[in-house]
Every structure is written in structure tokens, then in C-alpha cells.
Amino acid sequence: MITRPGGCIAVIGVLTAPTATLPWFLMFMKNLSLRTGLVNPQNFIPKLLPLIEQGRLDPTVIVSHRLPLSEGPRGYDVFAGHKENVLKVVLTP
């Protein structure tokens, strides 16, 4: 573990299954903190939308898949299964 003594480990995003184990004894000995939480993305829309409208922020860089709405189940499968190097899936009618 490369976190400095007294440091903080942050879990960002929603995990549906354990992806790593933490050495709890080492965390205790190094006095580390573990932080988790959920984010309400609606809080950020008033700040981000003007940046997008002004061309200062390009949200398309995180869109890895564009699928027709008829392929919605496949889009959800790809996203939930972390397949095909997926970041974000956009479904279009």
C-alpha cells in the first residue's frame, strides 16, 4: 500500500462486488482513513451546463459507446459488465 501514514483512501463510484481487499492491520498501523460516499450528479448540472454550452468542457470524451434505443439491454449489459472498455453508454431514439 503506497498511501502515506495518516493518509486517506477514497472509494469513488458505486461498487457492486469487492474488487480488492484492504490490509486492515496495515491501515491501522499507518493510521489511514477510508472514505466512501455517493454523489448526487444533479447538484453539478447548474455549474457544468454553462461550461458545456460555452465549449469549455467537452463531455463527449467519456462516451465510449453510442447505441440505438433498441439496443438498450445490450448497452446496460456492456456497462454493468465492464465490457469493451466501456466508460459511458449513450442511447439515442
C-alpha positions in Angstrom: 0.0 0.0 0.0 1.5 3.3 -1.1 -0.7 5.6 0.9 1.4 7.8 3.3 0.9 7.5 7.1 -2.1 9.5 8.1 -3.4 9.5 4.5 -6.8 8.8 3.1 -8.0 6.1 0.7 -11.1 7.2 -1.3 -13.5 4.8 -3.0 -15.1 6.7 -5.9 -18.2 5.4 -7.6 -20.5 2.5 -6.9 -19.1 -0.9 -6.4 -21.4 -3.9 -6.8 -18.8 -6.5 -5.8 -15.5 -6.5 -3.9 -12.6 -5.6 -6.3 -9.8 -5.5 -3.8 -9.0 -6.4 -0.2 -7.5 -4.0 2.2 -4.9 -5.0 4.7 -6.8 -3.7 7.8 -3.8 -4.2 10.1 -1.6 -2.1 7.9 -4.3 0.5 7.7 -4.5 0.6 11.5 -0.7 0.8 11.9 -0.4 3.6 9.3 -3.4 5.5 10.8 -5.2 5.6 7.4 -8.8 6.8 6.7 -11.2 5.2 4.3 -13.8 7.4 2.7 -16.8 6.4 0.6 -20.0 8.0 -0.5 -22.5 8.6 -3.2 -22.7 11.8 -5.3 -25.9 13.5 -6.5 -24.9 14.5 -10.1 -28.0 16.8 -10.2 -26.1 19.2 -7.9 -23.4 19.7 -10.5 -25.6 20.4 -13.6 -26.0 24.2 -12.9 -22.2 24.5 -12.8 -21.4 22.2 -15.6 -24.0 23.0 -18.2 -22.8 26.6 -18.8 -19.2 25.3 -19.3 -20.5 22.8 -21.9 -22.6 25.5 -23.6 -19.5 27.8 -23.8 -17.4 25.0 -25.3 -15.1 25.0 -22.3 -16.0 21.4 -21.3 -16.5 18.5 -23.7 -18.5 15.7 -22.1 -18.2 13.5 -25.2 -14.7 12.4 -24.3 -16.2 10.0 -21.7 -18.8 8.5 -24.2 -17.3 5.2 -25.3 -20.5 3.7 -26.8 -23.4 5.1 -28.8 -26.3 2.7 -29.4 -29.8 3.0 -30.7 -32.5 2.7 -28.0 -33.5 -0.7 -29.4 -30.1 -2.0 -28.2 -30.7 -0.7 -24.6 -30.5 -4.1 -23.0 -27.1 -4.7 -24.7 -25.9 -1.2 -23.6 -26.8 -2.0 -20.0 -25.1 -5.4 -20.2 -21.9 -3.8 -21.6 -21.9 -1.1 -18.9 -22.8 -3.3 -15.9 -20.3 -6.0 -17.0 -17.5 -3.5 -17.6 -17.1 -4.9 -21.2 -15.5 -3.5 -24.3 -13.6 -0.8 -22.3 -16.8 1.0 -21.6 -16.9 4.4 -19.9 -20.4 5.7 -20.7 -23.2 4.5 -23.0 -25.5 6.9 -24.8 -28.7 5.6 -26.1 -30.4 7.5 -28.9 -34.0 7.2 -30.0 
